[in-house]
Amino acid sequence: MAERRKYSDEEVARRLTELTGWSLASGKLHKEFTFEGFVKAFGFMAAVALIAERLNHHPEWFNVYNRVVIDLSTHDVGGISGLDFEFAAKVDALVR
């Protein structure tokens, strides 16, 4: 399981280089996904929900039609942790 401690700004910046398309927005890892339609977007969200349950780590997210926006932070440490990066990598693996 990934580290559950708050990463420094430098650690976050370094780890962001390991991810594709993720950025830092309002102190959270942020990425927007676009799909062919609502059903594909909703299917993606269902798969992400299973990741969230397995990791016991739940995203802040938003969906309108074919677009899903995900923001990640570890609330109990007050910032971004290794758990957020693990979650992001697993989400990216779904859309590869």
N, C-alpha and C positions, 0 to 999 in steps of 0.2 A: 504494500500500500504506500502511496505517495506521502511525502512529508506534509504534516498539518501544522506548519509554522508560517508566520507571515514572512514573505520574501521581501528583501530590500528592493528599492527601485532598480538598483544595478542588476540584481538577480532576475527580476522580472524582464528587464530589457534584454539580458543575455538569453533567457529562455524563450522569449518571443521569436528569436531568430530560428528556433527549432520548429515553429509552426508556420503554416501557410495561410495567409489571409486574416489572421487574428491581429487585433490592435489593442491598444489601451484606450479606454474611454471611461471617463468618470471614475477612475480607480478600479476598473474591472476589465477582465479579458472580454473582448467584444468581436463578434463576427456575424455577418448577415449572409443568409443562404437564400437562393432563388431556385424554384423548381418549376416543372412544366405546368403545374396546376395545384389546386387545393388538395386533392387526394394524395399526390406525391409529398407535398409539404406535411400533411397530417401523418402520413406513414413514417416519414422521417422523425417527426415529433414523438410518435409512439416508440420508435427504436431508441431515441434519446432518453425517453422516460425509463426504459429498462436499464440503460447505463446508469442513470441517476439513482435508481433503486439499488443496483448492485454496489455502487460506490457510497451509498447513503449521502449523496451530495446532489443538491437540486439547483438547477439553473434559474436565473431570472430570464424569462423569454417572452416573446411577442410574436403573434402570427396574424397576418392578413393575407388571405387568398393563397398566393404561391410563395410568400416571403416569410422566413422565420429568422428572428433576431435573437441571438443568445448572448447573455452577459454572465460572466462567472466571477465570483469572489467567494472566499471562505469566511462567512460571517462570524464564526466563533473565534477567529484569530484577527479579525478586523482588517482584512486585506487579501491579497492574492497569495496562494500557497501552492505547493507541488500538486496538491489534489486538483486544483483548477487546470494545471497543465496536463495532468493525466486525463482528466475529463475531456479537455479540448482535443487531445490526440485521438481519443476513442471516438469522438464525434466526427472528426475528420476522416477516420477510417470508414465510417458509414457511407460517405459520399465519394470515395475513391473509385 
